[in-house]
């Protein structure tokens, strides 16, 4: 879009002035009235994007237009027009001449604003909120960037993109049903974070956050990552603004603190009351709050699924146990490292290094748990960044061999293994295992946990024989120390069964997995998640054995059991449904598989978001089955779109990205475009060889694909030479990985 773009024959777009998650805002000229306006356009989404998600975005945009157009107040941005032109949704607003409050703070070099300015802004925003709340509208995303101060001093609220009309409560759950609370972490209310009912008092809390920042130069919880910020809003009293700025008047400070009350009922009742208090604070020397600071009754903190397990954390020296989550779909054992019991700290003596500050250790424990929460959500790269930072700080404060430092490095390794960096994960796990063996002993549960994960990444690296030896050693230690039926022993046997399938010992794998499934059902119960994980493994091996009808039945049983035990939207339930689709495809029931994957893509996008790796995996399955049905043009288009997203989200060398590239190559070949296919196959093979090593099975498979493509192009001599090279590498067992 640019100078030549004319919307609805009336609004000529001149230059972009802002971008957001949903759209772009342009300075434009209204050709009919000869005035400049702001035009917000929904970003165009191509036909290959998930249509359900596209519909959600378009409905949100329409809702913003309806909400904003219904508001007529000096403190709210005026909406002139709304419509759709050639599939493009647009919203025409007054063009504001001024700076948003975030820019005002930046212009002031993040220093606090003068008190009269803060009071003036607070009064104006309170009046605008009092009006919008009377109309039944809750903004839900108040922040400095959404408040504009015009050149004449007027303050206006803008961007009602996630506002909730009081009469439209039903649509909100659909429009925000991705599992992510809508809002901005620095300004979200505790009830927003917790998924509780939100009313106008949530806006008052957000306004309190804004005023705190205007008064001090920093948000009330200015912490290192989004999860720590959210925990701060939920659990931590804010520092008094005067701790940042001693000259702030006591009445204004008290207003801000009242707005930041954790419980909605402890805040001012509404924006009108807030406006009266601000007006009174201009002249009354002493401020007496009308709401008593009553401690809230004890209750269980309720957080939505997307913050499941997130806590402020135990102190780094505490002894609180950790609950291990269920195994993941590939037999991966996850251990939580228990910490030694707290002992009284001796009094410092001369020349003794001071004890690390308790506050710093507590903060690190909270950040460590925030990293665990990110991992539970599958946000492995972000979790890894958190754990690496915490590991470095713990090493500085506690030493390289402290249990907490090793626990952080263990989690770093885990995130590396989940982001395709198995070689790096192996180095970390090896370090942790050796340190724990030296400090705790070879048979300590923490040592065995690290050794078991070492075996897992050896399997990832295509070194199943070494992995088998490691699993066998750990299993012997577990049986010797805790017994054959202990859950940790059964986890190790489960992983050993999975690795046997990597070694090609499918019957042994099937027999061992069946035994583990029976043992887990006896010890834990037939519906326990761990039991279902092993039954899932049994189904997987049945598929590898070519017994697809039995595999399909087994996957269906697991999906039904997981739906009952965990819920229809649980990731493990959705994973079983994915495998049902694979089984249907293998049985040449492509039409049924295609229908299953269409539904699964919608459910994955709703639960995880349209660009989550599992959503993309479902879309990949959709593309594969389009190909099975001979719809190769559609299959190629779907594969290309998935590859582009994976390349951007996961990186060009991620295994999933390379699988998508291979699918693109397969589609090109099916369409007879062998030269294009060869380029894709060659790049996949090169990347796998670079990341995994020349002798890795996946790298060798990539070279075989390349050779096949050369054959199709009539380049038989080159193909034969490449086939010989692959055969020689397989015969020699060339080492690969690190």
C-alpha positions as CSV (number, residue, x, y, z in Angstrom):
1,X,0.0,0.0,0.0
2,X,1.2,3.5,-0.6
3,X,0.6,6.8,-2.4
4,X,-1.5,5.2,-5.1
5,X,-3.7,3.2,-2.8
6,X,-7.2,4.5,-2.7
7,X,-9.7,2.8,-0.4
8,X,-13.4,2.9,-1.3
9,X,-12.7,5.6,-3.8
10,X,-12.2,8.1,-1.0
11,X,-9.3,7.5,1.4
12,X,-5.8,7.8,-0.1
13,X,-3.1,6.2,2.0
14,X,0.0,8.4,2.3
15,X,2.5,7.0,4.7
16,X,2.5,4.4,7.6
17,X,2.5,5.8,11.1
18,X,2.1,2.7,13.2
19,X,1.9,-1.1,13.2
20,X,0.3,-3.5,15.7
21,X,-0.4,-7.2,16.0
22,X,-3.6,-6.9,13.9
23,X,-3.1,-4.1,11.5
24,X,-1.2,-1.0,10.2
25,X,-2.2,2.6,10.7
26,X,-1.7,5.0,7.8
27,X,-1.9,8.8,7.5
28,X,-4.4,9.3,4.8
29,X,-6.3,12.0,3.0
30,X,-10.1,12.0,2.8
31,X,-10.6,13.1,-0.8
32,X,-14.3,13.8,-0.3
33,X,-13.9,16.3,2.7
34,X,-10.3,17.4,2.0
35,X,-9.0,16.5,5.5
36,X,-6.3,14.3,6.8
37,X,-7.3,11.2,8.8
38,X,-5.8,8.0,10.2
39,X,-6.8,4.7,8.5
40,X,-6.2,1.4,10.3
41,X,-6.2,-1.5,8.0
42,X,-6.3,-5.2,9.0
43,X,-3.1,-6.8,7.7
44,X,-4.0,-8.9,4.6
45,X,-3.6,-12.6,5.3
46,X,-3.1,-15.0,2.3
47,X,-5.5,-17.8,1.5
48,X,-3.1,-20.4,2.9
49,X,-3.3,-19.0,6.4
50,X,-5.6,-20.9,8.8
51,X,-9.0,-19.7,7.9
52,X,-10.5,-20.1,11.4
53,X,-7.8,-17.9,12.8
54,X,-8.3,-15.4,10.0
55,X,-12.0,-15.2,10.8
56,X,-11.1,-14.5,14.4
57,X,-8.9,-11.6,13.5
58,X,-11.5,-10.1,11.2
59,X,-14.2,-10.4,13.8
60,X,-11.9,-8.7,16.4
61,X,-11.3,-5.9,13.9
62,X,-15.0,-5.5,13.2
63,X,-15.7,-5.5,17.0
64,X,-13.1,-2.8,17.5
65,X,-14.8,-0.7,14.9
66,X,-18.2,-1.2,16.5
67,X,-17.0,-0.4,19.9
68,X,-15.0,2.7,19.0
69,X,-17.7,4.1,16.7
70,X,-20.2,3.9,19.6
71,X,-18.1,6.1,21.8
72,X,-18.4,9.9,21.6
73,X,-16.2,11.6,24.3
74,X,-13.5,14.2,24.3
75,X,-11.1,11.6,25.8
76,X,-11.7,8.9,23.3
77,X,-10.4,8.8,19.7
78,X,-13.2,9.7,17.2
79,X,-14.1,7.1,14.6
80,X,-15.3,8.6,11.3
81,X,-16.0,5.5,9.1
82,X,-15.6,1.7,8.8
83,X,-15.9,-0.7,6.0
84,X,-14.5,-3.3,3.7
85,X,-12.9,-2.7,0.3
86,X,-11.7,-5.5,-1.9
87,X,-11.4,-7.8,1.1
88,X,-9.5,-5.2,3.1
89,X,-11.1,-4.2,6.4
90,X,-10.4,-0.5,7.3
91,X,-11.2,1.9,10.2
92,X,-11.1,5.6,9.6
93,X,-10.2,7.7,12.7
94,X,-9.3,11.3,13.6
95,X,-5.6,12.0,13.0
96,X,-4.1,12.8,16.4
97,X,-1.5,15.5,16.5
98,X,0.6,14.6,19.6
99,X,2.6,11.9,21.3
100,X,1.5,8.8,23.1
101,X,2.6,8.5,26.8
102,X,5.2,6.0,26.0
103,X,6.8,8.5,23.6
104,X,6.4,11.2,26.2
105,X,8.4,9.1,28.7
106,X,11.1,8.4,26.1
107,X,11.3,12.1,25.2
108,X,11.8,12.8,28.9
109,X,14.6,10.1,29.0
110,X,12.5,7.8,31.1
111,X,12.6,10.3,34.0
112,X,9.4,10.9,36.1
113,X,7.0,13.5,34.8
114,X,6.1,16.6,36.8
115,X,3.4,16.0,39.4
116,X,0.9,18.5,37.8
117,X,1.2,16.7,34.5
118,X,0.6,13.3,36.2
119,X,-2.5,14.6,38.0
120,X,-3.8,16.2,34.8
121,X,-3.4,13.0,32.8
122,X,-5.0,11.0,35.6
123,X,-8.0,13.3,35.7
124,X,-8.6,13.2,32.0
125,X,-8.2,9.4,31.6
126,X,-10.4,8.8,34.7
127,X,-13.1,10.9,33.0
128,X,-12.8,9.0,29.7
129,X,-12.9,5.7,31.5
130,X,-16.0,6.7,33.5
131,X,-17.7,7.4,30.2
132,X,-16.6,4.2,28.5
133,X,-17.5,2.1,31.5
134,X,-21.0,3.6,31.6
135,X,-21.4,2.4,28.0
136,X,-20.5,-1.1,29.2
137,X,-17.0,-1.1,27.6
138,X,-13.9,-2.5,29.4
139,X,-10.8,-1.6,27.4
140,X,-8.5,-4.4,28.8
141,X,-5.3,-3.1,27.3
142,X,-4.6,0.3,28.8
143,X,-1.0,1.2,28.6
144,X,1.1,4.3,27.8
145,X,1.2,3.5,24.1
146,X,-2.6,3.5,24.0
147,X,-3.0,7.0,25.5
148,X,-2.1,10.0,23.3
149,X,-1.4,13.5,24.7
150,X,-2.3,16.1,22.0
151,X,-0.4,19.3,21.4
152,X,-3.1,21.2,23.3
153,X,-2.8,19.0,26.3
154,X,-5.9,16.8,25.7
155,X,-5.4,13.1,26.5
156,X,-7.2,10.5,24.4
157,X,-7.6,6.8,24.8
158,X,-7.2,4.8,21.6
159,X,-7.0,1.2,20.3
160,X,-10.0,-0.7,21.5
161,X,-8.9,-3.8,19.7
162,X,-9.5,-6.2,22.6
163,X,-12.1,-4.1,24.4
164,X,-15.1,-6.1,25.7
165,X,-18.6,-4.8,25.2
166,X,-20.8,-5.6,28.2
167,X,-23.5,-7.1,25.9
168,X,-21.0,-9.2,24.0
169,X,-19.5,-11.4,26.6
170,X,-20.1,-14.6,24.7
171,X,-17.9,-13.7,21.7
172,X,-14.9,-12.9,23.9
173,X,-14.1,-16.4,24.8
174,X,-14.0,-17.3,21.2
175,X,-11.9,-14.4,20.2
176,X,-9.4,-14.9,23.0
177,X,-9.5,-18.6,23.0
178,X,-6.0,-19.3,22.0
179,X,-5.0,-19.9,25.6
180,X,-3.3,-16.5,25.9
181,X,-4.6,-13.8,28.1
182,X,-5.1,-10.6,26.1
183,X,-3.2,-7.6,27.3
184,X,0.3,-6.4,27.9
185,X,2.3,-8.0,30.8
186,X,3.5,-4.7,32.4
187,X,-0.1,-3.4,32.7
188,X,-2.3,-6.6,33.2
189,X,-4.5,-6.9,36.3
190,X,-4.2,-10.0,38.5
191,X,-7.7,-11.1,37.5
192,X,-6.7,-10.8,33.8
193,X,-3.7,-13.0,34.5
194,X,-5.7,-15.5,36.4
195,X,-8.4,-15.8,33.8
196,X,-11.1,-14.6,36.3
197,X,-14.0,-12.4,35.4
198,X,-12.8,-9.0,34.2
199,X,-14.8,-5.7,34.8
200,X,-14.1,-2.0,34.8
201,X,-11.8,-2.4,37.9
202,X,-9.3,-4.2,35.7
203,X,-8.9,-1.0,33.7
204,X,-8.4,0.9,37.0
205,X,-5.5,-1.4,37.9
206,X,-3.9,-0.9,34.4
207,X,-4.3,2.9,34.9
208,X,-2.6,2.5,38.2
209,X,0.4,0.8,36.5
210,X,0.5,3.7,34.0
211,X,0.4,6.3,36.7
212,X,3.1,4.5,38.6
213,X,5.3,4.6,35.5
214,X,4.6,8.2,34.9
215,X,5.4,9.1,38.5
216,X,8.6,7.0,38.8
217,X,9.9,6.4,35.3
218,X,9.5,2.6,35.6
219,X,6.5,0.2,35.7
220,X,5.6,-1.3,39.1
221,X,7.0,-4.7,38.2
222,X,10.0,-4.0,36.0
223,X,11.4,-7.5,35.9
224,X,13.5,-9.5,33.5
225,X,11.0,-11.6,31.7
226,X,7.2,-11.6,31.0
227,X,6.6,-14.5,33.4
228,X,8.3,-12.9,36.3
229,X,6.2,-9.7,35.6
230,X,3.0,-11.7,35.6
231,X,3.9,-13.4,38.9
232,X,4.7,-9.9,40.3
233,X,1.3,-8.6,39.4
234,X,-0.3,-11.6,41.0
235,X,1.6,-12.1,44.2
236,X,4.0,-9.2,45.0
237,X,3.0,-5.9,46.6
238,X,4.5,-3.0,44.6
239,X,7.2,-0.9,46.0
240,X,5.9,2.5,47.1
241,X,6.4,5.0,44.4
242,X,8.3,7.2,46.9
243,X,11.0,4.6,47.1
244,X,11.8,5.7,43.5
245,X,10.9,9.4,43.9
246,X,10.9,10.9,47.4
247,X,9.1,14.2,46.3
248,X,5.9,12.5,45.2
249,X,2.9,13.9,47.2
250,X,1.5,11.3,49.7
251,X,-2.1,11.7,48.4
252,X,-1.0,10.8,44.8
253,X,1.0,7.9,46.0
254,X,-1.9,6.5,48.0
255,X,-4.2,6.8,45.0
256,X,-1.7,4.8,42.9
257,X,-1.3,2.1,45.5
258,X,-5.1,1.8,45.9
259,X,-5.4,1.3,42.2
260,X,-2.8,-1.5,42.4
261,X,-4.7,-3.5,45.0
262,X,-4.5,-7.2,44.1
263,X,-8.3,-7.7,44.8
264,X,-10.7,-5.7,42.6
265,X,-12.9,-4.9,45.6
266,X,-10.0,-3.2,47.3
267,X,-9.6,-0.6,44.5
268,X,-11.7,2.5,43.9
269,X,-15.3,1.4,43.0
270,X,-15.3,3.0,39.6
271,X,-13.5,5.7,37.5
272,X,-15.9,8.4,38.6
273,X,-14.9,7.8,42.2
274,X,-11.3,7.8,41.1
275,X,-11.8,11.2,39.4
276,X,-13.3,12.7,42.6
277,X,-10.3,11.4,44.6
278,X,-7.8,12.9,42.2
279,X,-9.7,16.3,42.3
280,X,-9.8,16.2,46.1
281,X,-6.1,15.3,46.2
282,X,-5.3,18.6,44.5
283,X,-6.4,20.5,47.5
284,X,-6.6,18.2,50.5
285,X,-3.3,18.0,52.3
286,X,-3.8,14.6,53.8
287,X,-5.4,11.7,51.9
288,X,-7.6,9.1,53.7
289,X,-8.5,6.1,51.6
290,X,-12.1,5.0,51.7
291,X,-11.1,1.4,51.2
292,X,-9.4,-0.3,54.2
293,X,-6.3,-2.3,53.5
294,X,-7.9,-5.6,54.5
295,X,-5.8,-8.7,54.0
296,X,-7.5,-10.9,51.4
297,X,-8.8,-14.2,52.7
298,X,-6.7,-17.3,52.0
299,X,-7.6,-18.9,48.7
300,X,-6.0,-21.0,46.1
301,X,-4.3,-18.9,43.4
302,X,-6.1,-19.7,40.2
303,X,-4.2,-19.3,37.0
304,X,-5.3,-20.2,33.5
305,X,-3.8,-23.2,31.5
306,X,-1.2,-21.0,29.9
307,X,0.4,-20.2,33.3
308,X,-0.1,-23.7,34.7
309,X,2.5,-24.5,37.4
310,X,3.9,-21.0,37.5
311,X,4.7,-19.9,41.1
312,X,7.0,-17.4,42.8
313,X,9.2,-20.4,43.6
314,X,10.7,-21.7,46.8
315,X,13.8,-20.2,48.2
316,X,16.9,-21.5,46.6
317,X,18.0,-23.2,49.8
318,X,14.5,-24.6,50.5
319,X,13.6,-28.3,50.5
320,X,10.2,-28.2,48.8
321,X,9.6,-31.3,46.6
322,X,8.9,-31.0,42.9
323,X,6.2,-32.9,41.1
324,X,7.4,-34.6,37.9
325,X,5.2,-34.0,34.9
326,X,4.1,-36.9,32.8
327,X,6.4,-38.3,30.1
328,X,6.2,-36.7,26.7
329,X,5.2,-38.5,23.6
330,X,8.7,-39.8,22.7
331,X,9.5,-41.5,26.0
332,X,11.3,-38.5,27.4
333,X,11.8,-38.7,31.2
334,X,11.6,-35.3,33.0
335,X,13.2,-35.0,36.4
336,X,12.8,-32.2,38.9
337,X,15.8,-31.9,41.1
338,X,15.1,-31.9,44.8
339,X,17.2,-29.5,46.9
340,X,19.0,-30.2,50.2
341,X,17.2,-29.2,53.4
342,X,17.8,-25.8,54.8
343,X,20.4,-25.6,57.6
344,X,21.0,-22.6,59.9
345,X,23.6,-20.4,58.3
346,X,26.7,-19.9,60.5
347,X,27.7,-16.5,61.6
348,X,30.2,-14.9,59.2
349,X,33.8,-14.8,60.4
350,X,36.7,-12.8,59.1
351,X,38.0,-13.9,55.7
352,X,34.8,-16.0,55.1
353,X,33.0,-15.1,51.9
354,X,29.6,-13.5,52.7
355,X,26.5,-15.7,52.2
356,X,24.6,-14.8,49.0
357,X,21.7,-12.4,49.8
358,X,18.5,-14.4,50.5
359,X,16.5,-11.9,48.3
360,X,18.7,-12.6,45.3
361,X,18.4,-16.4,45.7
362,X,14.6,-16.1,46.1
363,X,14.4,-14.0,42.9
364,X,16.5,-16.6,41.0
365,X,14.3,-19.4,42.3
366,X,11.3,-17.5,40.9
367,X,12.9,-17.0,37.6
368,X,13.9,-20.7,37.5
369,X,10.3,-21.6,38.0
370,X,9.2,-19.1,35.3
371,X,11.5,-21.0,32.9
372,X,9.9,-24.3,33.9
373,X,6.5,-22.7,33.1
374,X,7.7,-21.6,29.7
375,X,8.9,-25.1,29.0
376,X,5.5,-26.6,30.0
377,X,4.0,-24.4,27.4
378,X,6.4,-25.6,24.8
379,X,8.2,-22.3,24.6
380,X,11.6,-24.0,24.6
381,X,13.8,-21.2,23.2
382,X,12.5,-18.7,25.7
383,X,12.8,-21.2,28.5
384,X,16.4,-21.8,27.5
385,X,17.3,-18.1,27.6
386,X,15.8,-17.9,31.2
387,X,17.6,-20.9,32.4
388,X,21.0,-19.9,30.9
389,X,20.7,-16.5,32.6
390,X,19.8,-18.1,35.9
391,X,22.6,-20.7,35.6
392,X,25.2,-18.0,35.1
393,X,24.0,-16.0,38.1
394,X,23.7,-19.0,40.3
395,X,27.2,-20.1,39.4
396,X,28.4,-16.6,40.3
397,X,26.6,-16.6,43.7
398,X,26.7,-20.2,44.7
399,X,29.5,-21.8,42.7
400,X,29.7,-24.1,39.7
401,X,29.0,-27.3,41.7
402,X,26.1,-26.1,43.8
403,X,22.9,-28.3,43.4
404,X,20.9,-25.2,42.2
405,X,23.5,-24.3,39.6
406,X,23.5,-27.9,38.3
407,X,19.7,-27.9,38.3
408,X,19.7,-24.8,36.1
409,X,22.2,-26.4,33.7
410,X,20.1,-29.5,33.6
411,X,17.2,-27.4,32.4
412,X,19.4,-25.6,29.9
413,X,20.3,-29.1,28.5
414,X,16.6,-30.1,28.4
415,X,15.6,-27.0,26.4
416,X,18.6,-27.6,24.0
417,X,17.3,-31.1,23.3
418,X,13.9,-29.8,22.6
419,X,15.1,-27.2,20.1
420,X,17.1,-29.5,17.9
421,X,20.5,-28.8,19.5
422,X,21.1,-32.4,20.7
423,X,24.9,-32.1,20.5
424,X,24.9,-29.0,22.8
425,X,22.5,-30.8,25.1
426,X,24.8,-33.8,25.3
427,X,27.7,-31.6,26.5
428,X,25.5,-30.0,29.2
429,X,24.0,-33.3,30.4
430,X,27.5,-34.9,30.5
431,X,28.8,-32.1,32.6
432,X,25.9,-32.2,35.0
433,X,26.0,-36.0,35.3
434,X,29.8,-36.0,36.1
435,X,29.5,-33.2,38.6
436,X,26.5,-34.9,40.4
437,X,28.3,-38.3,40.4
438,X,31.4,-36.6,42.0
439,X,29.3,-34.8,44.6
440,X,26.3,-37.1,45.2
441,X,27.4,-40.5,44.1
442,X,26.8,-42.7,41.0
443,X,23.5,-44.0,42.2
444,X,21.9,-40.8,43.5
445,X,18.5,-40.1,41.8
446,X,19.7,-36.8,40.5
447,X,22.8,-38.3,39.0
448,X,20.7,-41.1,37.4
449,X,18.3,-38.5,36.0
450,X,21.1,-36.7,34.2
451,X,22.6,-39.9,32.9
452,X,19.2,-41.0,31.6
453,X,18.8,-37.7,29.7
454,X,22.3,-38.2,28.3
455,X,21.0,-41.5,26.9
456,X,18.0,-39.7,25.4
457,X,20.1,-37.1,23.5
458,X,22.4,-39.9,22.3
459,X,19.3,-41.4,20.6
460,X,18.5,-38.0,19.2
461,X,21.9,-37.8,17.7
462,X,21.4,-41.1,15.9
463,X,23.7,-43.0,18.3
464,X,21.2,-45.7,19.5
465,X,23.8,-48.3,20.5
466,X,25.5,-45.8,22.9
467,X,22.0,-44.8,24.1
468,X,21.1,-48.4,24.7
469,X,24.3,-49.0,26.8
470,X,23.5,-45.9,28.9
471,X,19.9,-46.8,29.4
472,X,20.9,-50.4,30.5
473,X,23.4,-49.0,33.0
474,X,20.9,-46.6,34.5
475,X,18.1,-49.2,34.6
476,X,20.4,-51.6,36.5
477,X,21.1,-48.9,39.1
478,X,17.4,-48.0,39.4
479,X,16.4,-51.6,39.9
480,X,19.1,-52.0,42.5
481,X,18.3,-48.8,44.5
482,X,14.5,-48.4,44.2
483,X,13.1,-51.6,42.8
484,X,11.6,-52.9,39.5
485,X,8.2,-51.2,40.0
486,X,9.3,-47.8,41.1
487,X,8.0,-45.1,38.7
488,X,11.6,-44.0,37.9
489,X,12.6,-47.5,37.0
490,X,9.5,-47.9,34.8
491,X,10.3,-44.6,33.0
492,X,13.8,-45.9,32.2
493,X,12.4,-49.2,30.9
494,X,9.9,-47.2,28.8
495,X,12.8,-45.1,27.3
496,X,14.8,-48.3,26.7
497,X,11.8,-49.8,24.8
498,X,11.7,-46.7,22.6
499,X,15.4,-46.9,21.9
500,X,15.2,-50.6,21.0
501,X,12.9,-49.5,18.1
502,X,15.7,-47.2,17.0
503,X,18.1,-50.1,16.9
504,X,15.7,-52.0,14.6
505,X,14.8,-54.5,17.4
506,X,11.1,-54.0,16.9
507,X,9.8,-57.2,18.4
508,X,12.0,-56.6,21.5
509,X,10.7,-53.0,21.7
510,X,7.1,-54.2,21.4
511,X,7.5,-56.8,24.1
512,X,9.2,-54.5,26.5
513,X,6.8,-51.6,25.9
514,X,3.9,-54.0,26.5
515,X,5.4,-55.2,29.8
516,X,5.9,-51.6,30.9
517,X,2.3,-50.7,30.0
518,X,1.1,-53.6,32.1
519,X,3.3,-52.7,35.0
520,X,2.3,-49.0,34.9
521,X,-1.4,-50.0,34.8
522,X,-0.8,-52.2,37.9
523,X,1.2,-49.6,39.8
524,X,-0.3,-46.3,38.7
525,X,-3.7,-47.2,37.2
526,X,-4.9,-47.8,33.7
527,X,-5.9,-44.2,33.1
528,X,-2.7,-42.6,34.5
529,X,-0.9,-40.4,32.0
530,X,2.3,-42.4,32.3
531,X,0.4,-45.6,31.5
532,X,-1.2,-44.0,28.5
533,X,2.3,-42.7,27.3
534,X,3.5,-46.3,27.2
535,X,0.3,-47.6,25.5
536,X,1.0,-44.8,23.0
537,X,4.5,-46.3,22.6
538,X,3.1,-49.8,22.0
539,X,0.9,-48.3,19.2
540,X,3.9,-46.6,17.7
541,X,5.9,-49.9,17.5
542,X,2.9,-51.7,16.1
543,X,3.0,-49.1,13.3
544,X,6.7,-49.7,12.7
545,X,6.0,-53.4,12.5
546,X,3.5,-52.6,9.7
547,X,0.6,-53.7,11.9
548,X,-1.3,-50.5,11.1
549,X,-4.9,-51.8,11.9
550,X,-3.8,-52.7,15.4
551,X,-1.8,-49.4,15.7
552,X,-4.9,-47.5,14.7
553,X,-7.1,-49.3,17.3
554,X,-4.4,-48.7,20.0
555,X,-4.1,-45.0,19.2
556,X,-7.9,-44.6,19.2
557,X,-8.0,-46.2,22.7
558,X,-5.3,-43.9,23.9
559,X,-7.0,-40.8,22.5
560,X,-10.3,-41.7,24.2
561,X,-8.6,-42.5,27.5
562,X,-6.7,-39.3,27.4
563,X,-9.8,-37.3,26.5
564,X,-11.5,-38.7,29.6
565,X,-8.5,-38.3,32.0
566,X,-6.9,-35.1,30.7
567,X,-9.6,-33.4,28.5
568,X,-10.2,-33.1,24.8
569,X,-7.8,-30.1,24.4
570,X,-4.9,-31.5,26.4
571,X,-1.7,-31.7,24.2
572,X,-1.4,-35.5,24.8
573,X,-4.9,-36.1,23.6
574,X,-4.3,-34.0,20.5
575,X,-1.0,-35.9,20.0
576,X,-2.9,-39.2,20.0
577,X,-5.3,-37.8,17.4
578,X,-2.4,-36.8,15.2
579,X,-1.1,-40.4,15.3
580,X,-4.6,-41.7,14.4
581,X,-4.3,-39.5,11.3
582,X,-0.9,-41.0,10.4
583,X,-2.3,-44.5,10.8
584,X,-5.3,-43.7,8.6
585,X,-2.9,-42.4,5.9
586,X,-0.8,-45.6,6.1
587,X,-3.9,-47.6,5.6
588,X,-4.7,-45.6,2.4
589,X,-7.7,-44.0,4.1
590,X,-6.6,-40.5,2.9
591,X,-10.0,-38.9,2.9
592,X,-10.6,-39.8,6.5
593,X,-7.1,-38.7,7.4
594,X,-7.6,-35.4,5.6
595,X,-10.9,-34.7,7.5
596,X,-9.2,-35.6,10.8
597,X,-6.3,-33.2,10.1
598,X,-8.6,-30.3,9.1
599,X,-10.3,-30.6,12.5
600,X,-7.0,-31.1,14.3
601,X,-5.5,-27.9,12.7
602,X,-8.4,-25.9,14.0
603,X,-8.2,-27.3,17.5
604,X,-4.4,-26.9,17.6
605,X,-4.7,-23.3,16.5
606,X,-7.4,-22.6,19.0
607,X,-5.5,-24.2,21.9
608,X,-1.9,-23.2,21.0
609,X,-2.0,-20.6,18.3
610,X,-1.6,-20.7,14.5
611,X,2.2,-20.8,14.6
612,X,2.8,-23.3,17.4
613,X,5.0,-26.2,16.3
614,X,2.2,-28.7,16.9
615,X,-0.2,-26.7,14.9
616,X,2.3,-26.6,12.1
617,X,2.8,-30.4,12.5
618,X,-0.9,-30.9,12.0
619,X,-0.8,-28.7,8.9
620,X,2.1,-30.8,7.6
621,X,-0.1,-33.9,8.0
622,X,-2.8,-32.1,6.1
623,X,-0.5,-31.4,3.2
624,X,0.8,-35.0,3.2
625,X,-2.7,-36.3,2.9
626,X,-3.6,-33.9,0.2
627,X,-0.7,-35.4,-1.8
628,X,-2.0,-38.9,-1.0
629,X,-5.3,-38.0,-2.6
630,X,-3.4,-36.7,-5.7
631,X,-4.1,-33.0,-5.0
632,X,-0.4,-32.1,-5.5
633,X,-0.9,-28.4,-6.2
634,X,-2.8,-27.9,-3.0
635,X,-0.3,-30.1,-1.1
636,X,2.7,-28.1,-2.4
637,X,1.1,-24.8,-1.5
638,X,0.3,-26.1,2.0
639,X,3.9,-27.5,2.4
640,X,5.4,-24.2,1.2
641,X,3.4,-22.2,3.7
642,X,4.3,-24.5,6.6
643,X,8.0,-24.4,5.6
644,X,8.0,-20.6,5.5
645,X,6.5,-20.3,9.0
646,X,8.8,-23.0,10.4
647,X,11.8,-21.3,8.9
648,X,10.8,-18.1,10.6
649,X,9.6,-19.6,14.0
650,X,12.0,-22.5,14.4
651,X,14.9,-21.7,12.2
652,X,16.1,-23.0,8.8
653,X,18.0,-26.0,10.2
654,X,15.4,-27.2,12.7
655,X,14.4,-30.8,12.0
656,X,10.7,-29.8,11.4
657,X,11.7,-27.1,8.9
658,X,13.8,-29.7,7.0
659,X,10.9,-32.2,7.0
660,X,8.8,-29.4,5.4
661,X,11.4,-28.7,2.8
662,X,11.6,-32.4,2.0
663,X,7.8,-32.4,1.5
664,X,8.1,-29.4,-0.8
665,X,10.7,-31.3,-2.8
666,X,8.4,-34.3,-3.0
667,X,5.5,-32.2,-4.3
668,X,7.7,-30.6,-6.9
669,X,8.8,-34.1,-8.0
670,X,5.3,-35.3,-8.2
671,X,4.5,-32.4,-10.4
672,X,7.4,-33.2,-12.7
673,X,9.5,-30.3,-11.6
674,X,12.6,-32.4,-10.9
675,X,15.2,-29.6,-11.3
676,X,13.4,-27.6,-8.6
677,X,13.0,-30.7,-6.5
678,X,16.8,-31.5,-6.8
679,X,17.7,-28.1,-5.4
680,X,15.4,-28.6,-2.4
681,X,16.5,-32.2,-1.7
682,X,20.2,-31.1,-1.9
683,X,19.7,-28.3,0.6
684,X,17.9,-30.6,3.0
685,X,20.8,-33.1,2.7
686,X,23.4,-30.4,3.2
687,X,21.7,-29.0,6.3
688,X,21.2,-32.5,7.9
689,X,24.9,-33.3,7.2
690,X,26.0,-30.0,8.7
691,X,23.9,-30.4,11.8
692,X,23.8,-34.1,12.4
693,X,26.9,-35.4,10.6
694,X,27.5,-37.2,7.4
695,X,26.7,-40.7,8.7
696,X,23.4,-39.8,10.5
697,X,20.5,-41.9,9.1
698,X,18.5,-38.7,8.3
699,X,21.5,-37.2,6.4
700,X,21.9,-40.5,4.5
701,X,18.2,-40.6,3.7
702,X,18.6,-37.0,2.3
703,X,21.4,-38.1,0.0
704,X,19.3,-41.0,-1.2
705,X,16.5,-38.5,-2.1
706,X,19.0,-36.4,-3.9
707,X,20.3,-39.5,-5.9
708,X,16.7,-40.5,-6.8
709,X,16.1,-37.0,-8.1
710,X,19.3,-37.2,-10.2
711,X,18.0,-40.4,-11.7
712,X,14.7,-38.7,-12.7
713,X,16.7,-36.0,-14.5
714,X,18.6,-38.6,-16.5
715,X,21.9,-38.0,-14.6
716,X,22.4,-41.7,-13.9
717,X,26.2,-41.6,-13.4
718,X,26.0,-38.9,-10.7
719,X,23.1,-40.8,-9.1
720,X,25.1,-44.1,-9.0
721,X,28.1,-42.3,-7.5
722,X,26.0,-40.8,-4.8
723,X,24.3,-44.2,-4.0
724,X,27.8,-45.7,-3.7
725,X,28.9,-43.0,-1.3
726,X,25.8,-43.5,0.9
727,X,26.3,-47.3,0.9
728,X,29.9,-46.9,1.9
729,X,29.0,-44.5,4.8
730,X,26.5,-47.0,6.0
731,X,28.9,-49.9,5.8
732,X,31.7,-48.0,7.6
733,X,29.4,-46.6,10.3
734,X,30.9,-43.2,10.0
735,X,30.6,-41.3,13.3
736,X,28.2,-38.4,13.3
737,X,27.0,-35.9,15.9
738,X,29.2,-34.6,18.7
